Amino acid sequence: KKLQVVIDGIRQIANYPEPNGRVRREINLSATLNLKQITCPIGVLLVIFESRPDVLPQVIALSLKSGNGLLLKGGSEALHSNKCLFDIIASSITDSTRRRLVGHKVVNLIETRKDIKSLLTLDANKIDLIIPRGSNQFVEYIQKNTNIPVLGHASGICHLYIDEFAHAEKALKILIDAKLNYPSACNAVETLLVNAQFASKHMHTILDALERNQVAISVGETAKTQFKSLTEKYPLCESYKVEYGDLCISVEVVPDIDAAIEHINQYGSHHTDSIVTEKLAHQNKFSNEVDSACVFVNASTRFADGYRFGLGAEVGISTNRIHARGPVGIEGLLTTKYILYSQDHDVVQEYQNSDKQFTFNVVQSKL
């Protein structure tokens, strides 16, 4: 099943329209000047990923389609699998292009940790972007030890807020999926916020369901004091800035949606956060005010994924506010450049002297 998802994702990428050379914006600056903003590759990518060999073909497919060069370093635990997959793909690139492209030059596999340290010391003229995938500590190490731009997230502290207007059975369904579907994933929920009115009716059901699924629970101060009889057996949460990556969860009670949004923006990692509510005004408020790369309404945080977003795959999930944000697919591996065409050998002095006038007529805009 996992392999089929990889295959389906790569086919989605292959069928994606040509991403480079697309006109994002076109303006006739004057009667004789035409300006186009077009898409183009970023350049050379260095992707360092965890011990999952399925990542390798996905990342190579995204890099090839977006026109970027690629350096890859996988986890040592999957060294032989990665090398086998890489050799197959590199040979396929060479053969399918009749040697117009040489696979081992377009994509390169790095096998030792020593090579990574030397690559981190290079400047941005050699490598244009680093995309690390792995633990919080690993990503932070990369960020602190290079001058090359880094795209990615250091932690996945995802929240689920159950609103007072939530349907209890639906809320429980989403919670169980968000925590249990893949607890070590960066999009698994780590903190559950429960509206006080909802908690007064359903807190016992939530805690029982988590316990039945062997989830270790810690509770916040409000949950501890207001629901003492239900929560006294659970330890007090020491910090909300924790990515458990395991069958553990923090549970806190909040008075209203404003408090939930404030909590998420203060303690979250701006990765993925979700609300469960039937009230449209609360759905819109949460969507607009939560400052995260992915904000969901009545859906599990586990949907934050390149394949599930219809991108085919992802090189990672970015919490950066600049350039790409959220699951990074083909579009996130592109940049743009401007091309200016003159029909009359234009010079600025002509416009300063009012011999010619700017018109700024937008021909098309796909921003």
C-alpha positions as CSV (number, residue, x, y, z in Angstrom):
1,K,0.0,0.0,0.0
2,K,2.8,2.4,0.9
3,L,4.6,1.6,-2.4
4,Q,1.4,2.2,-4.3
5,V,1.1,5.7,-2.8
6,V,4.6,6.5,-3.9
7,I,3.9,5.3,-7.4
8,D,0.6,7.2,-7.6
9,G,2.3,10.3,-6.3
10,I,5.1,10.2,-8.9
11,R,2.5,9.7,-11.7
12,Q,0.7,12.8,-10.4
13,I,4.0,14.7,-10.6
14,A,4.8,13.4,-14.1
15,N,1.3,14.5,-15.3
16,Y,1.7,18.0,-13.8
17,P,1.8,20.8,-16.5
18,E,5.2,22.1,-17.3
19,P,6.0,24.4,-14.3
20,N,8.9,26.5,-15.8
21,G,8.4,29.4,-18.1
22,R,4.8,30.0,-17.0
23,V,3.8,33.7,-17.0
24,R,2.7,34.7,-13.5
25,R,2.2,38.3,-14.4
26,E,2.3,40.4,-17.5
27,I,2.1,44.2,-17.7
28,N,2.4,46.6,-20.6
29,L,4.4,49.3,-18.8
30,S,4.0,51.6,-21.7
31,A,3.1,51.5,-25.4
32,T,6.6,50.0,-26.1
33,L,7.5,48.2,-22.9
34,N,6.2,44.7,-21.9
35,L,7.2,43.1,-18.6
36,K,6.6,39.4,-17.8
37,Q,7.2,37.6,-14.5
38,I,7.9,34.0,-15.3
39,T,8.6,30.9,-13.2
40,C,12.1,29.2,-13.1
41,P,14.0,26.7,-11.0
42,I,15.6,27.7,-7.7
43,G,18.9,26.0,-8.7
44,V,20.7,23.3,-6.7
45,L,18.9,21.7,-3.8
46,L,20.4,19.8,-0.9
47,V,17.8,17.6,0.7
48,I,18.8,15.7,3.9
49,F,16.1,13.3,4.9
50,E,15.3,10.6,7.5
51,S,15.6,6.9,7.2
52,R,12.6,6.4,4.9
53,P,13.7,5.2,1.4
54,D,10.3,6.1,-0.1
55,V,11.3,9.7,0.3
56,L,14.1,9.4,-2.3
57,P,12.0,8.7,-5.4
58,Q,9.5,11.3,-4.4
59,V,12.1,14.0,-3.9
60,I,13.9,13.2,-7.1
61,A,10.6,13.3,-9.0
62,L,9.8,16.8,-7.6
63,S,13.3,18.0,-8.4
64,L,13.3,16.8,-11.9
65,K,9.9,18.2,-12.7
66,S,10.8,21.6,-11.3
67,G,14.1,21.6,-13.2
68,N,16.4,21.8,-10.1
69,G,19.7,20.1,-9.6
70,L,19.7,17.8,-6.5
71,L,22.0,16.5,-3.8
72,L,20.5,13.8,-1.6
73,K,21.5,12.5,1.8
74,G,19.4,9.8,3.4
75,G,19.6,8.2,6.8
76,S,22.4,5.6,7.3
77,E,19.8,3.0,8.3
78,A,18.5,3.0,4.7
79,L,21.9,3.3,3.0
80,H,21.6,0.2,0.8
81,S,18.0,0.8,-0.2
82,N,18.7,4.4,-1.1
83,K,21.7,3.4,-3.2
84,C,19.7,0.8,-5.0
85,L,16.8,3.1,-5.7
86,F,19.2,5.9,-6.7
87,D,21.1,3.8,-9.2
88,I,17.8,2.6,-10.9
89,I,16.5,6.2,-11.2
90,A,19.8,7.7,-12.3
91,S,20.1,5.0,-15.1
92,S,16.5,5.6,-16.1
93,I,17.1,9.4,-16.5
94,T,20.1,8.7,-18.7
95,D,18.4,6.1,-20.8
96,S,15.1,7.9,-21.2
97,T,16.8,11.2,-22.4
98,R,19.1,9.3,-24.7
99,R,22.0,10.6,-22.6
100,R,20.9,14.2,-23.1
101,L,20.8,14.2,-19.3
102,V,23.2,12.1,-17.3
103,G,21.4,10.8,-14.2
104,H,24.4,10.9,-11.9
105,K,25.1,14.5,-12.8
106,V,21.5,15.8,-12.5
107,V,21.0,14.0,-9.1
108,N,23.8,13.0,-6.7
109,L,23.6,10.8,-3.7
110,I,25.8,11.6,-0.7
111,E,26.6,8.6,1.4
112,T,28.7,9.8,4.4
113,R,28.0,12.3,7.2
114,K,31.4,13.9,6.6
115,D,30.3,15.0,3.2
116,I,27.3,16.9,4.7
117,K,29.5,18.9,7.1
118,S,31.7,20.1,4.2
119,L,28.6,20.9,2.1
120,L,27.2,23.1,4.9
121,T,30.2,25.3,4.8
122,L,29.7,26.1,1.1
123,D,28.2,29.4,0.1
124,A,24.9,30.0,-1.7
125,N,26.7,30.2,-5.0
126,K,27.2,26.4,-4.9
127,I,24.0,25.3,-3.2
128,D,20.9,27.5,-3.4
129,L,18.6,25.8,-0.8
130,I,18.9,23.2,2.0
131,I,15.8,21.2,2.9
132,P,16.3,19.1,6.0
133,R,13.8,16.5,7.2
134,G,14.2,14.8,10.5
135,S,14.1,15.5,14.3
136,N,13.8,18.9,15.8
137,Q,17.4,18.8,17.0
138,F,18.7,17.8,13.6
139,V,16.9,20.6,11.7
140,E,18.1,23.2,14.3
141,Y,21.6,21.9,13.8
142,I,21.5,22.4,10.1
143,Q,20.0,25.9,10.5
144,K,22.8,26.9,12.9
145,N,25.7,25.5,10.9
146,T,25.2,26.9,7.5
147,N,24.9,30.3,5.7
148,I,22.9,28.7,2.9
149,P,19.1,29.4,3.1
150,V,17.2,26.6,4.9
151,L,13.6,25.7,4.1
152,G,11.7,23.6,6.6
153,H,10.3,23.3,10.1
154,A,12.1,22.6,13.3
155,S,9.1,21.1,15.1
156,G,5.6,20.0,14.5
157,I,3.6,21.1,17.6
158,C,0.1,20.7,16.2
159,H,-3.1,21.5,18.0
160,L,-6.7,20.4,17.9
161,Y,-9.3,22.7,19.4
162,I,-12.7,21.3,20.2
163,D,-15.2,24.2,20.3
164,E,-18.3,24.5,22.3
165,F,-20.3,24.1,19.1
166,A,-18.6,20.8,18.1
167,H,-20.4,17.6,17.5
168,A,-19.1,15.2,20.2
169,E,-18.9,12.0,18.1
170,K,-17.2,13.8,15.1
171,A,-14.8,15.6,17.4
172,L,-13.7,12.3,19.0
173,K,-13.3,10.7,15.5
174,I,-11.0,13.5,14.4
175,L,-9.0,13.5,17.7
176,I,-8.3,9.7,17.5
177,D,-7.1,10.0,13.9
178,A,-5.0,13.0,14.5
179,K,-3.2,11.4,17.4
180,L,-3.2,7.7,16.5
181,N,-2.9,7.4,12.7
182,Y,0.8,8.0,12.8
183,P,2.0,9.4,16.2
184,S,5.6,10.0,15.2
185,A,4.6,12.1,12.1
186,C,5.2,15.9,12.3
187,N,1.5,16.5,11.6
188,A,0.2,14.4,14.5
189,V,-1.7,16.4,17.1
190,E,0.4,17.0,20.3
191,T,-1.9,19.4,22.3
192,L,-5.7,19.1,22.6
193,L,-7.6,22.2,23.7
194,V,-11.1,21.7,24.9
195,N,-13.7,24.4,25.3
196,A,-14.9,24.6,28.9
197,Q,-18.6,24.2,28.0
198,F,-17.9,21.2,25.8
199,A,-15.6,19.8,28.5
200,S,-18.3,20.0,31.1
201,K,-20.3,17.5,29.1
202,H,-17.7,15.3,27.3
203,M,-14.4,15.5,29.1
204,H,-14.7,12.0,30.6
205,T,-15.5,10.6,27.1
206,I,-12.4,12.2,25.6
207,L,-10.0,11.1,28.4
208,D,-11.5,7.5,28.3
209,A,-11.0,7.3,24.6
210,L,-7.4,8.4,24.8
211,E,-6.7,6.0,27.6
212,R,-8.3,3.1,25.8
213,N,-5.8,3.7,23.0
214,Q,-2.8,3.7,25.4
215,V,-2.2,7.5,25.0
216,A,-0.2,9.0,27.9
217,I,-2.0,12.1,29.0
218,S,-0.7,15.2,30.8
219,V,-3.1,18.1,31.7
220,G,-2.9,21.8,31.9
221,E,-3.5,23.8,35.1
222,T,-7.1,24.7,34.1
223,A,-8.0,21.1,33.3
224,K,-6.4,20.1,36.6
225,T,-8.3,22.5,38.8
226,Q,-11.7,22.7,37.0
227,F,-12.0,18.9,36.4
228,K,-10.1,17.6,39.4
229,S,-12.1,14.4,39.8
230,L,-11.4,13.4,36.2
231,T,-7.8,14.6,35.9
232,E,-6.2,14.1,39.3
233,K,-4.5,10.9,38.2
234,Y,-2.7,12.6,35.3
235,P,0.6,14.6,35.6
236,L,0.6,18.3,35.1
237,C,1.9,19.4,31.7
238,E,5.4,20.8,32.2
239,S,5.6,22.6,28.8
240,Y,3.3,23.1,25.8
241,K,6.3,23.5,23.5
242,V,6.8,19.8,23.1
243,E,6.7,17.6,20.1
244,Y,6.1,14.2,21.6
245,G,6.3,12.1,18.4
246,D,4.7,9.3,20.4
247,L,1.5,8.1,22.1
248,C,1.5,11.2,24.4
249,I,-0.7,14.3,24.4
250,S,-1.2,17.4,26.4
251,V,-4.8,18.3,27.3
252,E,-6.0,21.8,28.4
253,V,-9.3,23.5,28.9
254,V,-9.9,27.0,27.5
255,P,-12.8,29.4,28.2
256,D,-13.5,30.3,24.5
257,I,-12.2,30.4,21.0
258,D,-10.1,33.6,21.6
259,A,-8.2,31.8,24.3
260,A,-7.6,28.8,22.1
261,I,-6.3,30.9,19.2
262,E,-4.0,32.8,21.7
263,H,-2.7,29.5,23.1
264,I,-2.0,28.1,19.6
265,N,-0.2,31.2,18.4
266,Q,1.9,31.4,21.6
267,Y,2.9,27.7,22.0
268,G,2.5,26.2,18.5
269,S,5.1,25.8,15.9
270,H,3.0,27.3,13.1
271,H,2.7,23.9,11.4
272,T,-0.8,22.6,11.4
273,D,-3.8,23.4,13.7
274,S,-7.4,22.3,13.5
275,I,-10.8,23.3,14.9
276,V,-13.8,21.1,15.3
277,T,-17.0,23.3,15.3
278,E,-20.3,23.5,13.6
279,K,-20.5,27.3,13.9
280,L,-19.5,29.1,10.7
281,A,-18.4,32.3,12.4
282,H,-16.0,30.3,14.6
283,Q,-14.7,28.4,11.6
284,N,-13.9,31.6,9.8
285,K,-12.4,33.3,12.9
286,F,-10.1,30.3,13.6
287,S,-9.0,30.1,9.9
288,N,-8.2,33.8,9.7
289,E,-6.5,34.3,13.1
290,V,-4.4,31.2,13.6
291,D,-1.0,31.9,12.3
292,S,0.0,28.5,10.9
293,A,1.1,27.1,7.5
294,C,-2.0,24.8,7.5
295,V,-5.3,25.6,9.3
296,F,-8.0,23.0,9.1
297,V,-11.8,23.0,9.9
298,N,-13.4,19.8,11.0
299,A,-10.5,17.7,9.7
300,S,-7.6,15.7,11.1
301,T,-4.2,17.4,11.2
302,R,-2.8,14.3,9.4
303,F,-4.1,15.8,6.1
304,A,-1.1,18.2,6.1
305,D,0.8,16.2,3.5
306,G,1.9,16.7,-0.1
307,Y,0.3,13.6,-1.5
308,R,-3.0,14.3,0.4
309,F,-2.9,17.9,-0.9
310,G,-2.8,16.6,-4.5
311,L,0.9,17.7,-5.0
312,G,2.0,14.2,-5.8
313,A,4.6,14.3,-3.0
314,E,6.5,16.8,-0.9
315,V,10.1,17.6,-0.1
316,G,9.0,18.7,3.3
317,I,6.6,20.9,5.2
318,S,7.7,24.5,5.6
319,T,6.7,26.8,8.5
320,N,8.7,29.7,6.9
321,R,6.7,32.8,6.1
322,I,9.0,33.7,3.2
323,H,8.7,31.8,-0.1
324,A,7.0,28.4,0.4
325,R,4.8,27.6,3.3
326,G,3.0,24.3,4.1
327,P,3.7,21.1,2.2
328,V,6.3,21.9,-0.5
329,G,5.6,20.4,-3.9
330,I,6.6,21.5,-7.3
331,E,5.4,25.1,-6.9
332,G,7.5,25.5,-3.7
333,L,10.6,24.6,-5.6
334,L,10.2,27.4,-8.2
335,T,11.2,31.0,-8.1
336,T,10.5,33.8,-10.6
337,K,12.4,36.2,-12.8
338,Y,11.3,39.3,-14.8
339,I,11.8,39.6,-18.5
340,L,11.4,43.1,-20.0
341,Y,10.8,43.5,-23.8
342,S,11.2,46.9,-25.5
343,Q,9.9,47.5,-29.0
344,D,11.6,50.9,-29.3
345,H,15.0,50.7,-27.5
346,D,13.5,52.5,-24.5
347,V,15.6,54.5,-22.0
348,V,14.5,55.9,-18.6
349,Q,15.3,59.5,-19.6
350,E,12.4,59.4,-22.1
351,Y,10.0,58.8,-19.3
352,Q,11.6,61.4,-17.0
353,N,11.3,64.0,-19.8
354,S,7.7,62.9,-20.4
355,D,8.4,62.0,-24.0
356,K,6.9,58.7,-23.1
357,Q,4.3,57.8,-20.5
358,F,3.9,54.7,-18.3
359,T,0.5,53.0,-18.6
360,F,0.9,50.0,-16.3
361,N,-1.8,48.0,-18.1
362,V,-2.1,44.5,-16.6
363,V,-2.4,41.9,-19.4
364,Q,-2.7,38.9,-17.0
365,S,-2.1,38.2,-13.4
366,K,-1.9,34.7,-11.8
367,L,-0.4,35.7,-8.5
